[in-house]
């Protein structure tokens, strides 16, 4: 797939088939993620791969409860109250795989670096016929000491990108973009 075509046609997928992704494919995606640029070549990313459906459902339920408790402090999430309160809503959209990209806070550019790794992984997944979606709802719960302990993540790591992966169960429409917002262009 051509790079420009992939950038313009990749879409976030929120409906997946239950088919598992071969371990080798997941490993290839992690390797491609790790080819992202990073500040002073620090490569501050670390990956957690979750395929256990029961754990993912439990983590989704915990994330929803956690976010509902914090709604008053995060008014931007108010628009999602009904979805978060819905017991049938799974924040991971029943995708077969969740990859959480954690960044080592000891490196100044870890957020940028891990975000680029996430994009690499999402574009590579698309090239392999897989769908992906960055799940912001998972960040808060996956960053708690409790979940980090469950996943053996050292405290110095912070969640940057929770990405679901799977075979799409729908064909997303064509995307569009707003007009470019160029604030200044000095010549």
C-alpha positions as MATLAB code, in Angstrom:
seq = 'XXXXXXXXXXXXXXXXXXXXXXXXXXXXXXXXXXXXXXXXXXXXXXXXXXXXXXXXXXXXXXXXXXXXXXXXXXXXXXXXXXXXXXXXXXXXXXXXXXXXXXXXXXXXXXXXXXXXXXXXXXXXXXXXXXXXXXXXXXXXXXXXXXXXXXXXXXXXXXXXXXXXXXXXXXXXXXXXXXXXXXXXXXX';
ca = [
       0.000    0.000    0.000;
       1.273    3.450   -0.827;
       1.991    5.631    2.199;
      -0.169    8.578    1.122;
      -3.081    6.269    0.315;
      -2.771    4.635    3.749;
      -2.695    7.997    5.537;
      -5.769    9.238    3.698;
      -7.851    6.053    3.839;
      -7.157    4.547    7.290;
     -10.133    4.983    9.644;
     -10.785    4.208   13.279;
     -12.779    0.984   13.474;
     -15.360    0.395   16.185;
     -16.849   -2.929   15.069;
     -14.755   -6.084   14.884;
     -15.016   -9.733   13.959;
     -14.148  -12.112   16.783;
     -11.343  -13.724   14.745;
      -8.045  -13.821   16.653;
      -4.981  -12.077   15.250;
      -1.994  -14.422   14.818;
       0.729  -13.784   17.405;
       3.310  -13.319   14.644;
       1.218  -10.505   13.139;
       0.979   -8.755   16.505;
       4.742   -9.088   16.972;
       5.321   -7.588   13.505;
       3.090   -4.645   14.390;
       5.018   -4.042   17.619;
       8.308   -4.166   15.691;
       6.985   -1.649   13.163;
       5.731    0.582   15.973;
       9.245    0.576   17.425;
      10.638    1.988   14.167;
       9.037    5.345   15.013;
      11.319    8.316   15.485;
      12.099    9.260   19.067;
      13.889   12.103   20.813;
      17.628   11.434   20.807;
      16.721    7.867   19.758;
      15.504    7.197   23.311;
      12.834    4.685   22.206;
      10.935    5.125   25.505;
       8.018    2.846   24.646;
       6.933   -0.363   26.307;
       4.033   -2.527   25.188;
       1.361   -4.518   26.971;
      -0.654   -6.879   24.764;
      -4.027   -8.033   26.051;
      -6.078  -10.733   24.316;
      -8.022  -12.166   27.254;
     -11.699  -11.316   26.576;
     -12.725  -11.608   30.222;
      -9.931   -9.299   31.357;
     -10.750   -6.804   28.590;
     -14.444   -6.786   29.559;
     -13.519   -6.315   33.215;
     -11.093   -3.514   32.338;
     -13.798   -1.842   30.226;
     -16.271   -1.989   33.121;
     -13.691   -0.613   35.539;
     -12.755    2.185   33.131;
     -16.397    3.209   32.727;
     -16.957    3.277   36.502;
     -13.714    5.209   37.004;
     -14.691    7.822   34.402;
     -18.238    8.152   35.726;
     -16.812    8.922   39.175;
     -14.643   11.671   37.656;
     -17.274   13.290   35.401;
     -17.706   16.336   37.621;
     -13.979   17.051   37.388;
     -13.894   16.377   33.628;
     -16.821   18.249   32.058;
     -15.624   17.444   28.528;
     -16.674   13.829   29.199;
     -20.257   14.757   30.138;
     -21.401   14.080   26.576;
     -20.403   10.435   27.074;
     -22.334    9.875   30.330;
     -25.015    7.676   28.743;
     -22.506    5.487   26.921;
     -20.338    5.103   30.019;
     -23.389    4.203   32.123;
     -24.579    1.609   29.598;
     -23.646   -1.878   30.912;
     -23.611   -3.220   27.335;
     -21.105   -0.644   26.061;
     -17.587   -2.057   25.835;
     -14.997    0.705   25.457;
     -12.855   -1.763   23.474;
     -15.692   -2.544   21.046;
     -15.095   -6.272   21.573;
     -11.844   -6.077   19.601;
      -9.728   -9.203   20.060;
      -6.537   -7.302   20.961;
      -5.640   -4.263   23.029;
      -2.080   -2.956   22.853;
      -1.301   -0.391   25.511;
       1.730    1.711   24.675;
       3.333    3.004   27.847;
       6.075    5.630   27.824;
       9.025    5.926   30.178;
       8.552    9.272   31.966;
      12.336    9.533   32.406;
      12.530   10.685   28.780;
      11.341   14.215   28.010;
       9.731   13.368   24.660;
       8.026   10.098   25.654;
       4.494   11.320   24.820;
       5.470   12.410   21.318;
       7.619    9.349   20.728;
       4.969    6.855   21.843;
       2.292    8.681   19.842;
       4.379    8.243   16.713;
       4.869    4.561   17.569;
       1.089    4.246   17.888;
       0.546    5.793   14.465;
       3.158    3.488   12.936;
       1.332    0.514   14.423;
      -2.079    1.724   13.257;
      -0.882    2.325    9.688;
       0.910   -1.031    9.608;
      -2.231   -2.748   10.930;
      -4.260   -1.133    8.164;
      -1.740   -2.338    5.598;
      -2.252   -5.895    6.925;
      -6.040   -5.692    6.644;
      -6.615   -4.964   10.325;
      -8.617   -2.190   11.916;
      -7.504   -0.107   14.853;
      -8.760    2.609   17.164;
      -7.078    4.700   19.864;
      -9.200    4.247   23.008;
      -8.824    7.360   25.141;
     -11.361    6.039   27.660;
      -8.795    3.394   28.697;
      -5.982    5.778   29.596;
      -7.079    6.740   33.110;
      -7.711    3.218   34.377;
      -4.641    1.738   32.675;
      -2.532    4.385   34.390;
      -3.640    3.478   37.913;
      -1.185    1.752   40.216;
      -3.646   -1.130   40.545;
      -3.759   -1.892   36.813;
      -0.052   -1.283   36.351;
       0.575   -3.835   39.093;
      -1.778   -6.338   37.414;
       0.113   -5.880   34.145;
       3.628   -5.750   35.681;
       4.190   -2.210   34.411;
       6.837   -0.257   36.358;
       5.517    2.952   37.952;
       7.870    5.124   35.883;
       5.779    4.272   32.804;
       2.680    6.223   31.862;
      -0.046    5.306   29.398;
       0.228    7.125   26.104;
      -1.806    5.086   23.631;
      -4.296    2.275   24.231;
      -4.896    0.834   20.739;
      -7.413   -1.863   19.850;
      -6.773   -4.142   16.888;
      -8.882   -6.615   14.974;
     -10.401   -7.602   11.677;
     -13.019   -4.982   10.732;
     -16.636   -6.092   10.683;
     -17.618   -3.099    8.587;
     -16.257   -1.044    5.762;
     -15.746    2.513    6.992;
     -16.819    5.360    4.813;
     -14.612    7.890    3.201;
     -13.155   10.426    5.578;
     -13.030   14.168    5.353;
     -10.996   16.865    6.982;
     -11.683   20.431    8.005;
     -10.021   23.232    6.120;
      -6.411   23.659    7.204;
      -5.996   26.100   10.055;
      -2.710   27.829    9.228;
      -2.267   30.459   11.915;
       0.845   32.016   10.439;
       3.229   31.475    7.532;
       6.182   33.882    7.594;
       8.356   34.143    4.531;
];
